[in-house]
Amino acid sequence: MLATDPDREGEAIAWHISEILENKKKPKRVRFYEITKEAVQEAIAKPENIDMKLVKAQEARRVLDRLVGYDLSGLIWKKVRYGLSAGRVQSPALRIIMEREREIRAFVPEKFWKIFGLFEPSPPPAINGTPPQAGGEKITLECSEEPRDEKLVEKILTEGKKGTWIVSGVKESEQKRSPRAPFTTSTLQQTASSRLGYSPSRTMQIAQKLYEAGHITYMRTDSTNLSGVAQGQILSFVKKEYGDVYAQARIYKTKSKNAQEAHEAIRPTHIDKLHSGHDDYDRLYRLIWERAISSQMADAKLLKTKITANIAPLLNEEGVGGGNSKKNHLASGTPPQKGGEGIPDFVATGSRLLFPGWLSVDTGARGDDVELPMCKEGENLKLLGLSDQEKFTEPPGRYSEAGLIKELEQRGIGRPSTYASIMRTIEDRGYVRKENKTLFPTDVGEVVSDFLEKHFANYISDTFTAEMEDELDEISRGEREYEKTLKDFYGPFLKDVKSKEKLEKATNLGDAPKDIKCPKCGSPMIVKLSRGGKFYSCFKYPDCDGALMLDGTELKGPEETGEMCPECGEKKGKSGEGKLIVRQRRDGTGSFISCSRYPKCKFIKKDEAEEAKKRTGVMCPLCKKGDITERRGRFGIFYSCSNYPGCKFAIKAKPTGNICKLCGSLMMEGTKTIPERCSNNKCPNYRPDKMNRMK
């Protein structure tokens, strides 16, 4: 029996295994969506055949992605830069990011003002010699309009300071907040990003571990369904722990038209288990548990309050400033909407929780209560001060990973299994950079997206991508032929790619501003694209190699030191070969000295002073001669032997100098929860946290 993952990829893996096995009697397929004793036994009791429709759908998706990726990427290598890529789904995602970036660049901010008033209820006048009561709790009201005219701001402030304020309206209304559906893959990634700060990749890695440990159901799903058994268990738990009034059975309609309804939403496998038993994974487990439990609970009830105030109107000649007289400002029997010369209302809104319902479980969705002081319609308010704040309208925000996943899902681009890989790909390719959860397109990403939008707009459009996803889903249901679908697409696509072979390279991005001149020869400059982004290059290149960064800093090429390379220049003794030159690091962190014959000779001269600072004082356990030294690679800091490349010993973290008691390898620093661990990844002590749990 084959029990691979219950999705298209799992079906294809099962088919490949069955083809490899030398067994005339084809193995059966069993599917379960949670790794529990009951679920596994039930699946084994009802074995099925491998679903070839799903196998064909997965194969079609894989072939289609490769056809698009290989051909488009090859063209990108020639026309932009070697090593870049384009793809059927990643390129539309990049295009969406660039569309938002263009909106931001085109946005023209407008000035406006916010106006606030601080008040307290005025004490009533003295009656029969009884002293007035002290004023009530202070309350801040905000002008209901945001004027863009400074004269109107002055008018509101002037009228407001000299007028008499009254409460012109108090409106209370009871509102309900309904719980949200159990998690799908995309909503889990979005919520984990916004609440926990997890990237989509990290979320899926933890979810995979929770699934494998039998804590949650299968984590790649676009369904919001709960099985009847699971729903019954949740309702029983809610009634027991919170009371019958908190329980409410609900069925959620899945938004995705191609969702597989036989699948379930992501939920805990054991409803009464409040924690996963693993500190690293517990935050995500709690998030899944809370969403699943709260989805079958009653609405929360809130009391919403809105207080409106304005200055008292001048109703008659005798009532100037008559806001102190209830007779004057309520003579019409209707609270005024505009006061004095007609300034806008000032308002305050608040809410108070009457019945928590599902918010008793999903406390992260609750928010803060804002309770307003008691006010009555027609009541006088004592003005303590008016203030204004100058503001500017803001452009639409850039996407976060969570926001981009939500946008992709709404446009029908991608599937649950692909969202995390889309994010990872566009970041790894250097098309976007992430700062505080926000995605910014890089210069390279912009050039690649512009090139694709100009020449392959049809293939990276929302319509094409979503329609192709629909066709792949139709193949999985047996409604469309696999081979015909690929042939119908690939013929015209390949023709389009070949027709673009004669295009000029897209790394020349136009003329630089006229006042930008070459620092070496004074000629005009053009904008070019390098691995590090845009820069200004001399118009006469390669005859002149003058270059500037966009901020005007001169970019200098390699400079000779006057020394021969000790590896190849001195040994060969050939003039003009193997000279040492100073190069600038690609990441802008400084310079280094290396052989001019790179990559044929990979000698790099060590800075002894810097080397001394980075040495840990721990002897290399492999060659017994060098010191373990801090290095920086493409994936960050690591530690290796100072005799590299003669000795290639390397570890991930700083060595402690201790020896592992289990395998004799060098120990290294661990994490916040693991102070020290073995550097040998095959040793149990490499993950002592797991070893301790096994005990």
Protein Blocks (a to p, Z undefined) as FASTA:
>chain_A
ZZddfbfklmmmmmmmmmmpccfbacdddddfbdcfklmmmmmmmccdddfklmmmmmmm
mmmmmmmmmmmmmmmmmmmoghiacdfklmmmmmmmmmmmmmmmmpccdddddddddddd
dddddeehiacdddddddddddfbdcfbfklmmmmmmmmmmmccddfbdcdddddddddd
dddfklmmmmmmmmnopafklmmmmmmmmmmnopaccfbdcbfbdcfklmmmmmmmmmmm
nojklgccdddddfblkbcfkbccdddfblklmbgoiaklmmmmmmmmmmmmmmmcccdd
dddddddddddddfbfklgoilmpmklmmmnopacfbgcjopacddddddddfblmlmlm
mmmlnopadddddddehiacddfbdcdddddddddddddfklmmmmmmmnopajfklmmm
mmmmmmmnopacceehiacddfklmmmmmmmmmmmmmmmgfklmmmmmmmmmmmmnopac
fklmmmmmmmmmmmmmmmmmmpccfkbgbjadfklccfklopacdddddfkbccdddfkl
ckbccdcdfkopacdddddehiacfklmmmnopghiapacddddfklnaccdddfkbckb
ccdcddfklmmmmpgoiacfklomaccdddddfkbccdddfkbckbccdcfbdcehiacf
klopacddddfklmbacfblkbfklmmmlmmmmZZ
